[in-house]
Amino acid sequence: MLDGLLSPVHLVFILILALLIFGPRRLPEIGASLGKSIREFRQAMNQIGRPTDAPAEEAKSPLPPESSK
């Protein structure tokens, strides 16, 4: 259904359209902010998928003995 949706011709057309809309000065800023957003999103997804060490260490440490009165 969506075969060939992003062929090289389509990508070039999208880049030219973005250049016309945002201009040559603004386009690198948009690309940098988009790359930074994607990087932060991937880091957040990796942190969600990987358990943290702090709760595991707390669970492994023995509880202090209770004082009997």
N, C-alpha and C positions, 0 to 999 in steps of 0.2 A: 504494500500500500504506500509506504513512504520510501520506496527504493529511489536512490539518487537524489534525495532531498538536499543534501549538502555536498553537491558535486563542486569541483574547483571553480567552475563558472559562477555558481551561486555564491560561493564564499567571496570571490572577487567583487561581485555586484554588491554584496552586503558591506564590504570594506569601503568601496567607493561611496556608497550611500551614507555610511557613518562619517566619512571624511567630509562630505558635503554638508551634513547636518551639524557636526560638532566643530569642524575646522581643524587645521593642522596643529594649532597650538594646544587645543584642548584634548585631542585624541590620545597623546601619550599619557596625560594625567589620568584619563579614564582607564586606559589599559593598566597602569600601575595600581590604581585603586582596586580594579577588578582582580588583578593577580594577588594583591594583599588580602582581599576578602576570601578568595578561594583558599589561600594558604591557611588563614585563620580557621576557616570552616573545616579543613582537613585535620588540623591540629585538635580542634574540639571533638571531632568524630573519633580520632584516635584515643583521646582521653576518656571518652565515654565507653569505648570498646575494651579498654584495658583497665583492670581493677587497680585501685591505688594501693600503695604499700602500707600506708599509715593504719587503716583499720585492721589489716591482717596482722600487723605487729602487735597491736593492742589485744587482739584476740589470742595471740600466742603467749603473751606474758602472763605469768601466774598471778592470781589475785593474792593480796597480802593476807596473812592469816588473821582470822577474827580473834579478838581477845575475849576470853571467857571470864565471866564474873561470878 
